[in-house]
Amino acid sequence: MVKPKVFATHSLFDAARKILHDNCDVEYWTQPERPPREEVLKRIKDKEGLICLLTEKVNEELLQAAPKLRIAANVAVGFDNIDVAACTKRGVLATNTPGVLDETTADFAWTLLMAVARRLGEGDALARSGNWKGWDLDQLVGTDVWGKTLGLAGFGRIGRAVARRANGFRMRVIYTDAVRAPAEVENELRAEFMEMTALLAEADFISVHVPLLPETRGLFDASKFSRMKATAFLINTSRGPVVDENALVAALESNKIAGAALDVYEKEPIIHPGLKRPNVVLAPHIASASLETRTKMACMAAENVIALFEGRRPENALNPEVLKV
Ligand SMILES: NC(=O)c1ccc[n+]([C@@H]2O[C@H](COP(=O)([O-])OP(=O)(O)OC[C@H]3O[C@@H](n4cnc5c(N)ncnc54)[C@H](O)[C@@H]3O)[C@@H](O)[C@H]2O)c1
């Protein structure tokens, strides 16, 4: 039997390769750098499947270059790199990896929140510098996390997982979302729904967990920062373009807000030079990066591909209308 041809833009992990091995003829991109666009377009030509990362754009150009393509399986929950409508038009199924990364990503949002509140980046730099003269009463004093108010912008899978962590820190949890959560979820997580304007005025920490959509691009702009408390911090582990970086830098420079902790950026891997300040904690888009979780994500993408080629319904279809099963 001829196996369907698949291009994986990463060597993935052993566990995912095992899933694919028996059923697909997979060409892996094994270089340490991400593949240049021309390589992706060249290698996809005769493939029926694509396993890609969020660094690859699955758009009209790619779809045109891949006339045999039946599935684009993203190894990420966010799928702003995929033009789902264009996929649907060509009958290509798009899939993502929801659920398996919630706790790991929430752990990291919490790590950033704690790090910026307690000035861990500055403390680490001082401890390594050779200039630390010893304990002092007002040295690197930060701000408490416990007992404060956490504002969640986006109360989906990851936003709710962050709320659970806040409960353990005896915080008040407020949230805003396009859709209000069911009462039992609000009760369980002791989370209070409010409109964005009220949340901006009340939160001591705002953690962003909305997907990147046309409506959320630039959601955190100058007007939002001007409504935040001067003592408040912004934490972003969603997607860079949800925050207007020029406006964020201006807000930090004019002390409109107290600081920020970021995992994602508008033009990755470029980081706005104005963000390289002591009161900003910077991470290189690693919120879901635990070995366990990244392995699960790769396996989930592999399972989606296998399911389609075996005539089953992949679990994480973004455009299930293209499926005949
Ligand atoms: N930094 C990372 O490595 C990393 C890891 C995982 C996920 N993410 C990002 O986090 C995002 C959220 O993931 P999730 O699994 O929690 O998604 P989800 O779909 O479960 O939750 C998203 C929430 O945002 C809400 N929302 C959508 N549009 C909105 C709007 N215009 N205004 C207010 N609320 C809106 C939705 O109603 C939903 O409740 C992903 O889309 C992805 O971009 C980043």
The ligand as a Gaussian input file, in Angstrom:
#p B3LYP/6-31G(d) Opt

LIG

0 1
 N        2.746000      31.698000      24.658000
 C        2.459000      30.471000      24.292000
 O        3.352000      29.655000      24.088000
 C        1.028000      30.053000      24.161000
 C        0.678000      28.739000      24.530000
 C       -0.651000      28.352000      24.413000
 C       -1.606000      29.250000      23.939000
 N       -1.236000      30.519000      23.595000
 C       -2.248000      31.491000      23.129000
 O       -3.287000      31.511000      24.090000
 C       -4.531000      31.643000      23.400000
 C       -5.655000      31.142000      24.275000
 O       -5.619000      29.729000      24.358000
 P       -6.829000      28.913000      25.006000
 O       -6.532000      27.483000      24.762000
 O       -7.097000      29.391000      26.393000
 O       -8.023000      29.377000      24.050000
 P       -9.584000      29.320000      24.349000
 O      -10.237000      29.354000      23.002000
 O       -9.906000      28.207000      25.288000
 O       -9.856000      30.706000      25.116000
 C       -9.842000      31.950000      24.499000
 C      -10.892000      32.830000      25.156000
 O      -10.812000      34.141000      24.572000
 C      -12.147000      34.600000      24.388000
 N      -12.201000      35.631000      23.338000
 C      -12.113000      35.451000      22.001000
 N      -12.209000      36.639000      21.367000
 C      -12.371000      37.574000      22.330000
 C      -12.533000      38.988000      22.304000
 N      -12.579000      39.664000      21.143000
 N      -12.669000      39.634000      23.487000
 C      -12.645000      38.949000      24.654000
 N      -12.506000      37.614000      24.739000
 C      -12.352000      36.931000      23.596000
 C      -12.949000      33.361000      24.019000
 O      -14.334000      33.554000      24.255000
 C      -12.324000      32.325000      24.936000
 O      -12.989000      32.241000      26.179000
 C       -4.304000      30.826000      22.114000
 O       -5.165000      31.264000      21.081000
 C       -2.850000      31.084000      21.793000
 O       -2.729000      32.147000      20.881000
 C        0.065000      30.919000      23.694000

